[in-house]
Each structure stands twice: as structure tokens, then as C-alpha cells.
Amino acid sequence: MKVAKVVAINISEEKGQPKQAIDKGYFAVNCGLRGDAHAGEWHRQVSLLGNESIDKIKKLGFDNLATGSFAENITTEGLILYELPVGTKLKVGETIMEVTQIGKECHMGCAIREKTGDCVMPREGIFAKVITPGWIKPGDVLERLN
């Protein structure tokens, strides 16, 4: 079985904007990724999207997409994220997170949809809250705990 892993950690200062890749990120309890526009005390502290989902949009002719293009905090590969039930616990790097939501409503005027013509995040992105804090970096293993 292929090991699931973190491909990139992405951050932005404003909501609704593509995120930029960083070397590593600190994910805090009741916050999410420190310094990110979406961080805070709510159920969507951290957003995750699989390369498998991004590849679907690339196949539509959008080959200029980078990690963070869909405003995900963590880009992954090797695990179909949107098939995980709410309540699933994931060990990601030093952290443990709990899946809180699958997909979301896409707001109109989204910079991501304008750039790509389609935003896969509302259908296949997932959201989580941080249970155990710590650092996450590209290459870290992503493990389903339950």
C-alpha cells in the first residue's frame, strides 16, 4: 500500500486567495496554521486537498496550478480525503487532527474559481480541527488513526 504523505504546506494572509507554499507550518490547538487567514476558533481551522483532486482540474487543461491554488493549507497525496467520514482522526506530521467537514459552499467571486474556471475544494476538500499541536512539513506521513 502506498504511504500517504504531505506534499505542501500553504498559507495566505487573506481569505479566498490562493496560498503560497512554505517550508513548514506550526498547527496550534483552537487555531490551525499560525499566520493563516483561516486560522481561528472554528471547525474549519485547517483545509486539506489531495493532489488526486488537483489532477482532475489539471486534466481539464489548467496545467498552471501549484499547491495552494485552491487555498488549501495542506496538499496531500495517497489518501482520498473526501471519502473520509467526519470524525476521522489523522496523524499529520507531529499533529493529530479531526475531520470536521467534507466540502463547503463556494462563494461567488472567488479568486480561485476566476483563475481556474472550477474550484474542486467545495466538492473534494476537507476541513479539520487541531487536537494535538505541532509542526508539519512536506514529506511528513499522513496516517488515518480510526
matplotlib code that plots the C-alpha trace (Angstrom):
import matplotlib.pyplot as plt

x = [0.0, 1.2, 2.1, 0.0, 2.0, 2.1, 3.1, 3.0, 2.1, 0.4, -0.5, -2.2, -2.9, -6.4, -9.3, -10.5, -7.0, -4.6, -2.0, 1.8, 3.9, 6.1, 8.9, 6.9, 4.0, 3.0, -0.5, -1.9, -5.0, -8.1, -6.3, -4.9, -1.9, -0.4, -0.4, -3.0, -6.1, -8.4, -6.8, -9.1, -11.5, -13.9, -14.5, -12.6, -9.2, -7.3, -8.1, -6.7, -6.9, -5.4, -3.2, -5.6, -8.3, -6.0, -5.0, -8.7, -8.7, -5.3, -6.8, -9.3, -6.4, -5.4, -1.8, -0.5, -1.8, 0.5, 0.0, -2.2, -4.0, -7.3, -6.4, -5.7, -3.4, -2.2, -1.8, -1.6, -1.3, -2.0, -5.3, -8.7, -9.6, -13.2, -14.1, -13.1, -16.1, -16.5, -14.9, -11.9, -8.7, -5.5, -1.9, -0.2, 3.5, 3.6, -0.1, -3.4, -6.4, -10.0, -12.0, -14.9, -16.4, -16.2, -16.5, -18.0, -20.2, -18.2, -18.8, -19.2, -16.4, -13.8, -10.3, -9.7, -12.7, -11.9, -8.4, -9.2, -12.8, -13.7, -12.9, -12.6, -12.3, -16.1, -16.5, -13.3, -11.6, -11.9, -11.6, -10.2, -9.5, -6.2, -6.3, -2.6, -0.4, 2.9, 4.9, 4.1, 6.4, 6.4, 7.2, 5.6, 3.4, -0.4, -1.9, -5.6, -6.0, -9.6]
y = [0.0, 3.5, 5.7, 8.9, 12.0, 15.8, 17.4, 21.0, 23.4, 26.6, 29.9, 33.2, 36.5, 36.9, 34.5, 33.5, 33.8, 31.1, 30.2, 30.2, 27.2, 27.4, 25.2, 24.1, 25.2, 25.2, 24.0, 25.1, 23.8, 26.0, 27.9, 25.9, 27.1, 30.0, 33.1, 31.8, 33.9, 30.9, 30.2, 30.7, 29.0, 27.4, 24.0, 24.8, 25.6, 23.6, 22.8, 19.7, 18.8, 15.9, 16.0, 13.5, 16.2, 18.8, 16.5, 16.3, 20.1, 19.9, 17.3, 20.0, 22.0, 24.0, 22.9, 26.1, 25.1, 24.9, 23.6, 26.2, 27.2, 26.1, 27.8, 24.5, 24.6, 21.1, 19.4, 15.6, 12.5, 8.9, 9.1, 10.0, 12.7, 13.3, 9.7, 10.0, 10.4, 13.4, 12.4, 10.6, 11.3, 11.9, 12.0, 14.6, 15.3, 16.0, 16.8, 14.9, 16.4, 15.5, 15.8, 18.2, 18.9, 17.4, 20.1, 23.5, 26.1, 28.1, 31.8, 33.7, 36.0, 33.6, 34.3, 30.6, 29.9, 33.0, 31.7, 28.0, 28.1, 25.5, 25.1, 21.5, 22.5, 22.6, 19.0, 17.3, 19.4, 18.6, 20.6, 19.6, 21.0, 20.5, 18.1, 17.8, 20.7, 20.6, 21.1, 19.8, 19.9, 18.4, 14.7, 14.0, 10.9, 11.3, 8.4, 7.6, 6.7, 5.5]
z = [0.0, -0.9, 2.1, 2.2, 2.7, 2.9, -0.4, 0.7, 3.5, 2.2, 3.8, 2.9, 4.6, 3.1, 2.7, -0.8, -2.2, -3.4, -0.8, -1.0, -0.1, 3.0, 4.3, 7.4, 9.4, 13.1, 13.7, 17.1, 19.0, 18.6, 15.8, 12.9, 10.8, 12.7, 10.5, 8.0, 7.2, 8.1, 11.4, 14.5, 16.9, 14.5, 12.9, 9.7, 11.2, 8.6, 5.0, 3.2, -0.5, -2.3, -5.4, -6.8, -6.8, -8.2, -11.0, -12.1, -12.7, -14.5, -16.9, -17.9, -19.3, -16.3, -16.1, -14.4, -11.0, -8.0, -4.5, -2.7, -5.9, -4.2, -0.9, 0.9, 3.9, 3.4, 0.0, 0.3, -1.8, -1.4, 0.5, -1.0, 1.6, 0.6, 1.3, 5.0, 7.3, 9.6, 13.0, 11.4, 13.2, 11.2, 12.3, 10.1, 11.0, 14.7, 14.9, 15.3, 13.6, 13.4, 10.2, 10.8, 7.4, 3.8, 1.1, 1.5, -0.2, -2.7, -2.6, -5.9, -6.9, -5.5, -6.9, -7.3, -9.4, -11.5, -12.1, -12.8, -14.0, -11.5, -7.8, -6.6, -3.0, -2.4, -3.6, -2.5, 0.0, 3.7, 6.9, 10.3, 13.7, 15.5, 18.5, 19.2, 18.1, 16.2, 13.1, 9.7, 6.6, 3.1, 3.1, 6.5, 6.7, 6.7, 8.7, 9.3, 13.0, 13.1]

ax = plt.figure().add_subplot(projection="3d")
ax.plot(x, y, z, "-o")
ax.set_aspect("equal")
plt.show()
